[in-house]
Amino acid sequence: MPPKESNDRYLVISLSARALAGSLSAAGYSVAAIDLYCDRDVVKNLCQRVSVFDSENLLAAIHKINKKTSSHYLIYGGGLESCPELLDRLPENLILLGNSSDILRSSNNPETFFKLLDRLNIPYPEITFSSPKTELNWLVKPIGCCGGAGISFYNPTSNYSPNYYYQKYISGQTCSVIFVANGQQTRIIGYNEIWTQSDSSFVFAGAITLTDFPKHQDKIIKHVVQSLTIELELKGLCGLDFIIDDQEKIHVLEINPRPTATFELHEENMGDLIKQHVNACLFGELLHDRQNRSVRTRAKQIFSSEKTLIIDQEMKWPGWSADLPAAGEIINAHEPVCAIYADGKSVNETKESLKERKSLLKEILI
């Protein structure tokens, strides 16, 4: 990372900034954050909350932060897919450590992205920009969505705006890979299985690391990641979502040219990932693998309450929870409350631990 100066400060902008801000703080850097929540485990940093994630609100928040303390480096997470133009309007004092607005636009433009996959002979589920001829097994996806929000099964009786496209639904295991890139070269950080809220909801609900990802599929993903990195000139921590169908064929779903919600699951195994992000963006360096790293499986799950909650002032949150709401905050039924974490020697052990912790948290909150 850049030489540490006493007045250096990183600004994190993300729908939820806690993980990135926490990683920077753990590395010893001063952090300011802008997000939708300002959870209690991020407000120890300088945090500015926005009610709507768009350029005007985010610019106003940046200026408010700047009045309190000047930031030097900007790292963004999820959410800027809907407003990439923000990156073209940053104050002069902010150095962007991440991919440009053009890369963000082209990565999230389905017409551009899937044409690129065609040219590179990379498989993906069939797409169309007009209403499917059959209503069976098609998804409707909003352009520029994040975390699966807004995705649903196609309903021929509904009217969809031009801001949507249609993609063939494929059953299988939804996965992601985290990697770091310097515009030309890549290094795989790790794989995850992605969970959604339900079979009919595609909103991100959690993930678990896959420490024994098959070598033949790893080879395919490495080729895809390397090809896309060169074509898009990707830099820093990024993610690729894909699905493995019932015949074990890989289909690419999307590229995320930014740190994703699952990067933190790999920090214990792979070391200081935020340092790798900064070094790749600022200096074009890809750090070597850390020796003797742990191979424990780690998972996170979004915890939602079945009924409306008012967070108690005396609430003592377990050490395995994060993204913690402020005291007195009202959380409606079925809305996210926090994230819970677990690890173990195997996927089954980790899932069982998550299940037990979910039950315990439910008892504590009720």
VOPAVEX-973343 format. One record per atom (N, C-alpha, C): x, y, z; residue in three letters. Coordinates in steps of 0.001 Angstrom, whole numbers, plus 500000, padded with zeros to 6 digits. Each point is the difference from the previous one (the first is absolute). Layout:
XYZAla;...
This chain:
500846498816500000Met;499154501184500000Met;500888501243500000Met;499435501176499686Pro;500818501193499975Pro;500629500283501355Pro;501130500706500019Pro;500598500333501290Pro;498975500653500913Pro;499992499603501257Lys;498973500460500929Lys;500341501393500516Lys;499145500962499729Glu;500148501353500509Glu;498949500218501091Glu;500303500903500927Ser;499107500194501134Ser;498629500504499581Ser;499929500719498872Asn;498717500569499575Asn;499361499243498849Asn;500590498876499624Asp;499411499194498927Asp;498669499428500456Asp;499002500021499116Arg;498709499412500327Arg;499409499361498752Arg;499430498815500189Tyr;499311499307498923Tyr;498504500246500132Tyr;499355500245498878Leu;498543500137499978Leu;499418498767499323Leu;499085499334500683Val;499310498825499457Val;498563500387499677Val;499562499705498770Ile;498607500204499608Ile;499441498660499562Ile;498942499560500675Ser;499395498715499685Ser;498608499965500601Ser;499141499149499460Leu;498680499837500612Leu;500147499670501478Leu;500962499128500301Ser;500382499707501382Ser;501518500067500071Ser;500527500988500719Ala;501437500283499973Ala;500777499294501102Ala;499322499308500897Arg;500640499474501198Arg;501197499098499708Arg;499870499059499067Ala;501076499037499758Ala;501252500683499455Ala;499834500867499006Leu;501152500693499431Leu;500620500953501012Leu;499153500745500707Ala;500508500932501006Ala;500738499249501109Ala;499446498853500410Gly;500630499204501040Gly;501335499439499571Gly;500088499585498744Ser;501253499463499486Ser;501084501071499971Ser;499634501215499581Leu;500954501103499986Leu;500413500391501415Leu;499047500046500909Ser;500308500336501393Ser;500943498974500609Ser;499757498714499697Ala;500850498936500530Ala;501430500118499479Ala;500141500575498791Ala;501326500204499414Ala;500677501250500565Ala;499290500735500875Gly;500598501142500662Gly;499746501336499340Gly;499027500059499082Tyr;499742501237499267Tyr;498749500703500503Tyr;500005501319499914Ser;498827500790500342Ser;498962499854498898Ser;498743499895500389Val;498947499704499035Val;498791500900500227Val;499413500435498918Ala;498673500608500010Ala;499118499139499113Ala;498697500005500256Ala;499114499114499258Ala;498693500693499656Ala;499451499621498853Ile;498679500446499573Ile;499216498769499599Ile;498835499790500621Asp;499160498870499608Asp;498555500255500407Asp;499166498973499883Leu;498572500143500289Leu;499659499819501470Leu;500961499532500813Tyr;499642499546501339Tyr;500753500676501138Tyr;501299500238499818Cys;500840500457501121Cys;499772499120501224Cys;500149498693499802Asp;499812499053501093Asp;500936500324501162Asp;499641499513501189Arg;500752500359501194Arg;501438499497499951Arg;500302498973499196Asp;501377499536499897Asp;500754500677498860Asp;499447501064499431Val;500745500810499038Val;500062501454500449Val;499142500419500918Val;499988501401500414Val;501192500372500864Val;500785499033500454Lys;501253500347500676Lys;500942500661498998Lys;499772499733498709Asn;500633500777498947Asn;499092501198499722Asn;500475500950499256Leu;499188501139499605Leu;499023499524498931Leu;498697500047500283Cys;499006499414499101Cys;498914501012499658Cys;499631500024498742Gln;498915500850499518Gln;498941499104499358Gln;498777500112500479Arg;498919499162499490Arg;499256500712498881Arg;499630499259498951Val;499163500539498928Val;498722499182499930Val;498908500626499641Ser;498723499294499924Ser;499769499401498621Ser;500595500605498988Val;499877499521498626Val;501396499936499388Val;500301498880499338Phe;501326499797499429Phe;500014500503498562Phe;500239501312499837Asp;500141500573498669Asp;501093501063500040Asp;500376500503498829Ser;501151500895499908Ser;499845501248500846Ser;498824500628499945Glu;499814501268500708Glu;500107499805501506Glu;499352498983500537Asn;500070499737501437Asn;501409499623500431Asn;500680499202499175Leu;501351499572500348Leu;500980501164499929Leu;499853500872499007Leu;500869501172499915Leu;499802500919501202Leu;498747500191500395Ala;499721500814501170Ala;500641499400501249Ala;499945498667500110Ala;500608499325501151Ala;501520500137499977Ala;500594499909498815Ile;501455500176499880Ile;500404501399500466Ile;499250501003499606His;500320501374500400His;499842500182501508His;499014499343500601Lys;499837500075501453Lys;501187499354500704Lys;500429498844499482Ile;501168499327500564Ile;501228500908499879Ile;500170500628498826Asn;501170500841499757Asn;500062501207500932Asn;498842500487500445Lys;499991501127500927Lys;500538499592501372Lys;499876498716500317Lys;500462499507501291Lys;501450499542499928Lys;500355499307498922Thr;501360499511499812Thr;500194499673498527Thr;501117500376499449Ser;500251499787498584Ser;500497498578499753Ser;499334499292499075Ser;500414498645499636Ser;500937500052498795Ser;500840498983499875His;500991499969498932His;499756498900498981His;499445498874500442Tyr;499784498868499106Tyr;498557499518500110Tyr;499407499651498864Leu;498627499497499968Leu;499989498543499571Leu;499311499167500773Ile;499736498610499625Ile;498494499801500033Ile;499431499449498940Tyr;498549499789499978Tyr;499658498524499961Tyr;498849499701500592Gly;499462498645499969Gly;498716499971499205Gly;499040499192500430Gly;498750499856499264Gly;499147501249500046Gly;499273500242498923Gly;499054501096499948Gly;500243500999498900Gly;501262500171499589Leu;500294500989498959Leu;499622499514498600Leu;499540498747499915Glu;499509499514498694Glu;498878500894499477Glu;499232500587500896Ser;498869500836499592Ser;500399501447499735Ser;501201500377500404Cys;500425501397499798Cys;501509500088499755Cys;500506499365498946Pro;501446500033499728Pro;500525501398499721Pro;499105500917499582Glu;500430501364499696Glu;500573500713501224Glu;499694499504501195Leu;500575500600501210Leu;501520500033499916Leu;500589498952499425Leu;501457499898499937Leu;500611501063499097Leu;499199500614499132Asp;500488501081499139Asp;499857501370500662Asp;499383500037501168Arg;499700501277500641Arg;500636500114501386Arg;501005499199500243Leu;500631499994501319Leu;500808501273500225Leu;500083500463501243Pro;500887501129500315Pro;501446499679499652Pro;500771501038499722Glu;501380499805499563Glu;500872499356501067Glu;499599500097501261Asn;500831499441501069Asn;499908498481500096Asn;499048499390499273Leu;499793498551500114Leu;500672499251498854Leu;500864499071500353Ile;500623499097499018Ile;499210498697499994Ile;499465499634498841Leu;499198498788499881Leu;500888498767500008Leu;499742499098500934Leu;500678498707500043Leu;498972498940499605Leu;499850499817498716Gly;498999499075499482Gly;499812500232498516Gly;499023499359499436Asn;499764500091498566Asn;499194501249499648Asn;500262500514498802Ser;499424501260499561Ser;498503499868499710Ser;499362501153499798Ser;498578500006499664Ser;499737499282498686Ser;500908500111499032Asp;499821499322498711Asp;500005498489500170Asp;500905499501500835Ile;500065498556500254Ile;498751499546500738Ile;499555500808500954Leu;498791499658500750Leu;498785499960499072Leu;499920500957499083Arg;498869500032499050Arg;500026498791499071Arg;501148499733499394Ser;500076498906499022Ser;499794498643500662Ser;500446499855501252Ser;499817498734500704Ser;498546499749500341Ser;499233501076500222Asn;498609499867500414Asn;498999500273498894Asn;500494500200498782Asn;499129500132498834Asn;499847498617499376Asn;498831499366500109Pro;499875498619499522Pro;500298499851498515Pro;499628500990499196Glu;500265499898498565Glu;501499499968499735Glu;500742500880500653Thr;501457500047499823Thr;500674498777500595Thr;499601499641501219Phe;500676498918500710Phe;499798498655499316Phe;498760499689499614Phe;499760498681499422Phe;500528499895498565Phe;500106501129499297Lys;500681499985498707Lys;501484499680500188Lys;500566500521501078Leu;501394499690500316Leu;500162498514500298Leu;499074499432500768Leu;500069498566500289Leu;499878499179498720Leu;499141500431499084Asp;499887499311498710Asp;501337500011499265Asp;500630501156499970Arg;501268500133499270Arg;501090499138500625Arg;499933499827501310Leu;501006499204500701Leu;499604498529500139Leu;498833499635499411Asn;499501498614500083Asn;499824499529501437Asn;499462500878500821Ile;499733499679501404Ile;498504499739500155Ile;499612498815500466Pro;498568499656500112Pro;499274500839501046Pro;498743500296499731Tyr;499127500692500941Tyr;498561499619499675Tyr;499068500164500944Pro;498597499687499715Pro;499461500941498923Pro;499200499463499126Glu;499444500765498888Glu;499305501270500487Glu;500175501104499270Ile;499328501248500355Ile;499217500536498802Ile;499045500884500283Thr;499259500715498963Thr;499552501340500579Thr;499803500969499110Phe;499557501327500440Phe;498534500242499662Phe;499360498990499433Ser;498563500074499741Ser;499309498878500759Ser;498710500102500170Ser;499259499019500779Ser;500219498597499455Ser;500319499039500864Pro;500229498625499548Pro;498753499423499329Pro;500226499095499054Lys;498883499375499293Lys;499266498998500881Lys;500679499507501022Thr;499366499107500960Thr;500202500560501395Thr;499034499817500865Glu;500098500553501350Glu;500786499109500939Glu;500339498786499563Leu;500637499039500885Leu;501497500266500137Leu;500490499961501258Asn;501432500015500306Asn;500741501210499453Asn;499384501173500138Trp;500694501244499659Trp;500010500916501213Trp;501111500706500160Leu;500122500990501060Leu;499937501407499408Leu;499508500925500794Val;500007501417499630Val;501017500692500896Val;500968500699499380Lys;501078500611500771Lys;500093501495499713Lys;500004500825501033Pro;500205501429499778Pro;501456500281499665Pro;500242500856499034Ile;501363500372499631Ile;500619500807501142Ile;501219499624500383Gly;500692500726501060Gly;499574499613501393Gly;499392498822500168Cys;499579499591501343Cys;501205499509500792Cys;499826499897501312Cys;501082499588500884Cys;499438499023501026Cys;500715498897500241Gly;499587499054501026Gly;498729499245499686Gly;499642499912498721Gly;498808499254499607Gly;498703500756500181Gly;500063501264500429Ala;498781500777500232Ala;499253500237498692Ala;498693499778500024Gly;499167500274498830Gly;499876498866499015Gly;500757498915500186Ile;499913498858499096Ile;498778499157500365Ile;499268499564498999Ser;498814499176500246Ser;499766499087498816Ser;499114499035500185Phe;499598499161498869Phe;499088500807499077Phe;500151499760498715Tyr;499229500721498987Tyr;498511499689500119Tyr;499205501061499976Asn;498548499889500014Asn;499459500667498736Asn;499427499240499069Pro;499559500577498719Pro;498891501035500143Pro;499336500051501165Thr;498927500978500192Thr;500524501331500538Thr;501280500042500343Ser;500581501228500542Ser;500604500849498894Ser;500045501296500228Asn;500644500925499072Asn;501352500402500577Asn;501062499707499253Tyr;501346500296500474Tyr;500582501175499220Tyr;500716500865500704Ser;500587501180499370Ser;501200499594499148Ser;500469500910499141Pro;501197499700499190Pro;501256499832500841Pro;499905500285501290Asn;501152499863500881Asn;500189498562500487Asn;499246499069499410Tyr;500108498584500343Tyr;500457499203498781Tyr;500606498852500285Tyr;500259499017498944Tyr;499602498631500532Tyr;499986499013499132Tyr;499498498671500350Tyr;501123498973499831Tyr;500085499092500968Gln;501036498979499946Gln;499416498636500330Gln;500414498996499246Lys;499531498634500203Lys;500416499503501381Lys;499057499446500721Tyr;500292499464501328Tyr;500662498633499866Tyr;501086499808500728Ile;500713498729500032Ile;500091499545501448Ile;499578498780500266Ser;500122499474501364Ser;501418499481500204Ser;500465500090501222Gly;501348499539500310Gly;500546500692501227Gly;501308499956500186Gln;500672500600501151Gln;500510501378499611Gln;499490501030500667Thr;500454501361499730Thr;501265500272500805Thr;501036500461499315Cys;501306500192500629Cys;500578501359499622Cys;501055500358500699Ser;500762501192499627Ser;501472499734500250Ser;500824500788499340Val;501435499951500239Val;500463501415500301Val;500867500138500983Ile;500630501265500329Ile;501408499968499419Ile;500385501057499320Phe;501349500056499431Phe;500533501423500079Phe;501307500124499876Val;500634501307499961Val;500716500129498663Val;499934501190499405Ala;500539500204498653Ala;500776501304499935Ala;500906500079499021Asn;500745501245499795Asn;499854500544498582Asn;498936499563499315Gly;499751500449498632Gly;500447498999498955Gly;500961499164500353Gln;500517499004499064Gln;500101498611500609Gln;500292499944501279Gln;500179498725500685Gln;498984499867501124Gln;499754498760500403Thr;499029499744501060Thr;500542498988501000Thr;499406500006501149Arg;500292499001501017Arg;498705499629500686Arg;499665498722500002Ile;498776499522500637Ile;500158500058501522Ile;499014500595500665Ile;499993500061501461Ile;499231498819500584Ile;498804499710499456Gly;499233498885500515Gly;498612499910499395Gly;499339498880500252Tyr;498675499710499449Tyr;498952499965501103Tyr;498756500275499603Asn;498872499975500932Asn;498789499338499348Asn;499177499406500825Glu;498640499665499592Glu;499104501128500501Glu;499133500506499122Ile;499156501137500321Ile;498605499515500367Ile;499439500578501066Trp;498634499677500420Trp;499079501185499715Trp;498771499690499626Thr;498984501033499805Thr;498892499814501033Thr;499116500986500093Gln;498975499974501039Gln;499075498796499892Gln;499679499592498776Ser;499113498844499798Ser;500124499563498550Ser;499256498937499642Asp;500013499517498615Asp;499388501008499038Asp;499166500899500516Ser;499341500981499141Ser;500553501409500182Ser;500928500175500933Ser;500645501295500211Ser;501493499846499752Ser;500562500941499259Phe;501405499894499624Phe;500869501004500755Phe;499434500605501058Val;500748500946500814Val;501056499249500806Val;501206500555500034Phe;501110499385500713Phe;499643499778501469Phe;500212498764500480Ala;499681499664501392Ala;501193499443500755Ala;501115499801499311Gly;501178499480500676Gly;500877499198499058Gly;501096499482500555Ala;500950499236499184Ala;500880499162500906Ala;500593498976499411Ile;500939499142500716Ile;501181499718499090Ile;501195500017500556Thr;501187499783499185Thr;500093498536499568Thr;500544499799498823Leu;500205498659499444Leu;501504499758499907Leu;500539499320501005Thr;501452499813500065Thr;500493498859499122Thr;499088499173499499Asp;500404498857499169Asp;499380500101498611Asp;499994501212499423Phe;499422500203498681Phe;500741499117498988Phe;499263499241499158Pro;500631499041499087Pro;501047500643499084Pro;501116499309499810Lys;501117500562499226Lys;499631500266498548Lys;499187499116499387His;499674500204498590His;499099501221499815His;499154500280501007Gln;499152501184499920Gln;500773501259500378Gln;500951499844500915Asp;500886501111500344Asp;500775500465498768Asp;500439499071499195Lys;500742500334498783Lys;499136500819499044Lys;498729499617499879Ile;499078500735499121Ile;499784501416500523Ile;499744500127501286Ile;499745501320500584Ile;501235500889499890Ile;501168499444500213Lys;501224500792499863Lys;500132500564498592Lys;499655499196499006His;500054500468498614His;498987501119499764His;498792499837500536Val;498960501028499835Val;500427501305500663Val;500475499895501232Val;500411501185500753Val;501161500710499314Val;500965499226499525Gln;501148500594499318Gln;499568500705498715Gln;499117499371499237Ser;499531500582498739Ser;499239501295500240Ser;499109500000500995Leu;499208501190500285Leu;500856501117500584Leu;501001499640500783Thr;500905501012500552Thr;500727500747498897Thr;500483499279499005Ile;500718500637498891Ile;499060500852499169Ile;498823499477499699Glu;499049500723499140Glu;499466501262500690Glu;499695499890501292Leu;499399501120500724Leu;501020500837500765Leu;501254499503500042Glu;501069500664500747Glu;499625500150501485Glu;499545498911500568Leu;499551499997501390Leu;501172500166500966Leu;499726500724501094Lys;501016500213501024Lys;499386499818501383Lys;500823499492500915Gly;499574499864501384Gly;499190498748500257Gly;499359499955501162Leu;499139498877500347Leu;498727500049499180Leu;499656498883499382Cys;498802499894499162Cys;499341498649500258Cys;498807499833499468Gly;499288498737500131Gly;499326499596498708Gly;499865498711499812Leu;499293499442498848Leu;498959499023500527Leu;498740500171499599Asp;498930499081500377Asp;499743499031498855Asp;499766498744500339Phe;499743498991498973Phe;499148498901500602Phe;499441499185499144Ile;499196498873500453Ile;500545498722499381Ile;500051498939500796Ile;500418498678499518Ile;498740499162499860Ile;499648499642498768Asp;498731499303499781Asp;500096498530500384Asp;498926499283499799Asp;499924498606500430Asp;500956499089499237Asp;500491500477498850Gln;500999499248499233Gln;501414500493500278Gln;500143500831501044Glu;501270500574500455Glu;500617500951498979Glu;499156500601499160Lys;500482501014499067Lys;499882501366500654Lys;501003500844499781Ile;500043501329500608Ile;499380501027499068Ile;499109500834500551His;499381501093499256His;500256501300500772His;500610500964499357Val;500295501275500653Val;498724500833500113Val;499806500621501151Leu;498827500843500235Leu;500343501485499930Leu;501053500410500721Glu;500365501415500002Glu;501393500197500562Glu;500561501155499697Ile;501285500401500553Ile;499754501191500926Ile;500660500007501135Asn;499927501127500935Asn;501385500629500095Asn;500214501147499370Pro;501337500614499984Pro;500300500807501257Pro;499834499367501145Arg;500147500657501307Arg;500056498925501078Arg;500443500337501211Pro;499907499036501102Pro;498540499624500245Pro;499739498727500143Thr;498633499520500177Thr;499710499690501465Thr;498756499613500255Ala;499573499730501383Ala;500685498786500613Ala;500665499179499170Thr;500612498771500523Thr;501504500094500174Thr;500612501152499676Phe;501462500063500101Phe;500470499747501431Phe;499217500469500992Glu;500425499882501392Glu;500082498552500476Glu;499284499097499330Leu;500049498592500399Leu;501373499385499742Leu;500802500647499157His;501296499438499611His;501181500690500663His;499736500991500835Glu;501111500754500585Glu;500836499158500960Glu;499365499125500762Glu;500762499171500930Glu;500910499038499247Glu;499486499443498890Asn;500785499042499228Asn;501070500665499142Asn;499678501174499441Met;500851500594498972Met;500706501280500431Met;499888500368501260Gly;500733501153500471Gly;499270501307499776Gly;500738501075499945Asp;499466501359499942Asp;499521500315498589Asp;498736499711499717Leu;499489500174498639Leu;499867501461499616Leu;499705500866500953Ile;499885501411499649Ile;501357500548499579Ile;501069499476500587Lys;501348500395499581Lys;500259499533498574Lys;499519498800499668Gln;500175499495498641Gln;499222500857499006Gln;498797500443500405His;499200500869499134His;500736501305499718His;500485500637501054Val;500682501288499846Val;501272499857499173Val;500803498980500288Asn;501243499812499259Asn;499751499751498522Asn;498954499226499693Ala;499686499716498593Ala;499539501264499283Ala;499176500809500670Cys;499466501215499368Cys;501052501100499879Cys;500806500164501042Leu;500926501124500062Leu;501333499702499339Leu;500475498767500170Phe;501333499658499512Phe;500019498883498956Phe;498852499361499739Gly;499970498890499047Gly;500638498740500531Gly;500129499893501324Glu;500659498853500609Glu;498994498935500408Glu;500334498746499754Leu;499230498869500501Leu;500878499268501009Leu;499556499955501249Leu;500800499383501051Leu;499973498489499875Leu;501043499364500503His;500105498543499945His;499093499352501040His;499697498726499763Asp;499192499251500960Asp;500673499987501370Asp;499184500099501040Arg;500511499853501352Arg;500212498518500277Arg;501104499676500591Gln;500314498599500289Gln;499239499508501234Gln;499711498697500016Asn;499385499342501154Asn;498682500642500413Asn;499202500393499031Arg;498727500627500344Arg;498971498950500432Arg;499016500462500754Ser;498945499130500504Ser;499099499537498853Ser;499423498832500153Val;499063499510498979Val;498623499769500616Val;499724500664501111Arg;498690499874500625Arg;498938500662499116Arg;498815499431500048Thr;498868500549499265Thr;499362501111500821Thr;499646501089499332Arg;499416501154500696Arg;498733500423499266Arg;499014500475500758Ala;498722500357499393Ala;499413501230500674Ala;499159500698499246Lys;499200501094500557Lys;498565499820499531Lys;499071500391500829Gln;498588499904499645Gln;499288501253500479Gln;499140500544499152Ile;499205501155500375Ile;498848499522500882Ile;499938500545501195Phe;498958499603500939Phe;498829500977499908Phe;498797499465499777Ser;498782500801499965Ser;499045499506501077Ser;499263500916500568Ser;499038499642501043Ser;498636499717499373Ser;499271499089500615Glu;498668499679499498Glu;498955501018500446Glu;500373500887500938Lys;499054501033500444Lys;500744501324500185Lys;499278501076500112Thr;500588501323500170Thr;500766500088501326Thr;501187500606499950Leu;500846500116501173Leu;500319501458500295Leu;500159500321501275Ile;500591501266500431Ile;501272499629500768Ile;501141500410499500Ile;501267499567500581Ile;500193500620501377Ile;500188499146500980Asp;500121500417501395Asp;501333500709500256Asp;499945501022500847Gln;501199500753500364Gln;501044499100500661Gln;499532498988500731Glu;500900499127500754Glu;500408498749499218Glu;499625499940498738Met;500305498817499190Met;501501499736499952Met;500398498787500383Lys;501398499590499936Lys;500155499029498820Lys;500603500503498939Trp;500110499209498779Trp;501124498978500122Trp;499766498772499539Pro;501058498977500028Pro;501187500411499132Pro;501172499489500326Gly;501202500322499233Gly;499973499484498585Gly;499095499065499704Trp;499918499449498648Trp;498926500700499167Trp;499558501176500435Ser;499037500777499224Ser;500640501304499550Ser;499457500601498942Ala;500529501263499466Ala;498879500723499268Ala;500313501198499505Asp;498994500863499368Asp;498862500246500988Asp;500358500501501160Leu;499091500065501140Leu;499177501291499998Leu;498684499891500075Pro;499143501197500011Pro;500147500786501296Pro;499747501291499915Ala;500127500869501163Ala;498874499746500992Ala;500260500320501255Ala;498976499875501035Ala;498803500879499661Ala;498807499455500183Gly;498775500730499706Gly;499531499891498561Gly;500817499408499147Glu;499608499884498594Glu;498852499007499842Glu;499039500346499153Ile;498862499129499722Ile;500276499227498723Ile;499918498679500089Ile;500232499137498841Ile;498726499210499746Ile;499436500180498837Asn;498744499350499655Asn;500184498502499793Asn;498918499268500119Ala;500033498551499798Ala;500574499657498633Ala;500880499000499977His;500619499442498799His;501057500919499383His;500323501113500671Glu;501111500839499554Glu;501292499532500672Glu;501151500219499368Pro;501271499583500599Pro;500259500702501331Pro;500474499232500971Val;500357500548501303Val;501508500169500105Val;500735498947499662Cys;501458500022500095Cys;500548498819499206Cys;501302499832500028Ala;500642498828499409Ala;500559499142501116Ala;499937498686499818Ile;500609499085500962Ile;501061499172499278Ile;501033499610500743Tyr;501160499329499425Tyr;500287498705500739Tyr;500623499080499286Ala;500436498744500613Ala;501129499429499163Ala;500807499153500614Asp;501007499270499241Asp;500110498590500551Asp;500667499137499257Gly;500118498610500409Gly;500958499247499102Gly;500200498721500324Lys;500912499176499221Lys;499379499527498691Lys;498674500111499896Ser;499312499539498795Ser;498785500871499746Ser;499418499859498816Val;498799500743499655Val;498865499636500948Val;499824498711500263Asn;498906499559500866Asn;500159500534501421Asn;501227499969500515Glu;500242500501501353Glu;499705501497500084Glu;500398500735498970Thr;499778501440499985Thr;498521500328499876Thr;499285499277499161Lys;498564500218499851Lys;499259499686501303Lys;500422498965500691Glu;499356499640501271Glu;500237501097501039Glu;501211500556499997Ser;500303501087500925Ser;499153501238499693Ser;499834500308498726Leu;499142501117499611Leu;498564499790500478Leu;499516498788499838Lys;498633499674500410Lys;499815500221501495Lys;500977499539500803Glu;499921500159501451Glu;500053501475500390Glu;500850500765499340Arg;500142501415500329Arg;498767500804499580Arg;499398499603498911Lys;498763500652499566Lys;498909499797501047Lys;499875498776500513Ser;499000499712501043Ser;500284500778501271Ser;501287500082500377Leu;500388500717501216Leu;499693501492499857Leu;500320500581498854Leu;499746501425499799Leu;498506500296500023Leu;499227499081499454Lys;498534500170500005Lys;499480500061501440Lys;500548499131500870Glu;499601500000501411Glu;500428501299500692Glu;501182500481499705Ile;500508501225500621Ile;499158501204499629Ile;499642500087498719Leu;499247501152499509Leu;498550499985500471Leu;499444498828500142Ile;498586499892500406Ile;499908500050501524Ile;
